[in-house]
Each structure stands twice: as structure tokens, then as C-alpha cells.
Amino acid sequence: FDAEGRVQFIPSRGEGAEVPERARIDAYPTEERYGMIWVFMGDLEESRRYPIPPFPEYQDRDNWRPIYTEFSWNADVSRVVENGIDIAHTSFVHPGFGYREMADKNHIAKIERDEYSGTSSCVLYPPPPEGGLLRFARKDKAETHVHPSFYLPVHCVRLHIHVNSWMEMIIVDDNTPVDVNTTRSFVVQVRNFFKWGMFDGGSVKRTQKVFREDAAIVEALSP
């Protein structure tokens, strides 16, 4: 097959054999970006296709270090996206990110949106980060700024967390619907601190822990 999906050679017919015009498969525009393969499954011309979400930090390897992971949900993709941009649940679902008694103090300070995406600027009052040196990064219940975003055409969720005044991490999960009850998340996280490989395993472990905490709730929702 060539890049347009046309058959170029049929081994069982031998070299030089004529290839029927109907011998072809559907082909879709693809692009490799952010360590993932992006496929446009529609039929719009290039000028009208939905853009791949911006992720400029991924290219800036001098200041940001990436890690990669995946996660499968027994849930519809819309539920997964809703969960990713909701700040209210953090105080109840994630012990590492919130206190129940502080739930009414968390608030959205600003919202920006356009036809296909939206971002909120949120203020939370979480406990100190869990694990190793991170526990010294922020005081208990210190004001913390978090920016969840969604990009509707690709079911993309971006979560930008300001751990403190100089430590930031960004989690981008691109959610692929496998079927109505199954979603696969392809996740890239970048951080601007502890940029050595020895810390990558801990970052992946913490990210997976957060997804498991979310899944316990998301997979129980009905409908």
C-alpha cells in the first residue's frame, strides 16, 4: 500500500501483475507529535481540520523533562474528560491533593474558552506533596494554582499545576474511545524540577495512583 491507501503490489499475483483500481483501503492523515501518533479520522480538507492541541513545553527539553504512561478506563470518554477538568472532586477522591474540610474554599478564579477548548484558573488548598523531597515543596494548605484545560476535538485534558513559586508540572492525557464503555488514555507529563531520570519512576507511579483513584469513581457512574 502507498500512503494514500492504494495497493502497489499483490505478492500472490507476482511481479508486474496489474493491480485493480478497487484494491485500496481507507487512509487517514497522521502526524507524530509529543511522542504519540495523531490520526484525523474525518473527511475535512486540511484547512478545516481540528488542530492538534498546543503543548510548547514538550519541545523545551532544556527546561522540562517528559515521562510517558498509559491508562485504561471502563468508562465512556466523556466521563473521563469531565473528571479530568473537575476541581471539586479533588478534595474527596485524592488524599494527596485535597482536604474535605477545604472543599468549599477551592474556587475557580477565571475561565477562558473558545469554540473547541476551555481553561479554568483554579485556587486550591491541598496538603504537602507526597513522597521524598517533594514533601518539602509546599506548606500544608498553601494556596496552590491549578489550570485544567480541555480540547474537545481530541478528548484532550491538560492539567497545569504550580506546585510552588518555582516548581511546575503539566499532565496531558489524550483520551481515545475504544468503544462506548472503554477509553484508553495516552499520557505525557512534563516537570521543570528534579530533571534527572532517577525521578521518572516516582512520577509515573504517582500519576498511575491518581488515575486509579479517579477510576474507582468514574467507572461507578451511571449512566
Secondary structure, DSSP 8 states (H G I E B T S, - for coil): --TTSB----GGG-TT----TT-B-----EEEETTEEEE--S---GGGS------HHHH-TTT-EEEEEEEEESS-HHHHHHHHH-STTHHHH-TTT--GGGTTT-EEEEEEE-SSEEEEEEEE------SGGGGGSS-TT--EEEEEEEEGGGTEEEEEEE-SSS-EEEEEEEEEEEETTEEEEEEEEEESSS-SGGGHHHHHHHHHHHHHHHHHHHTT---
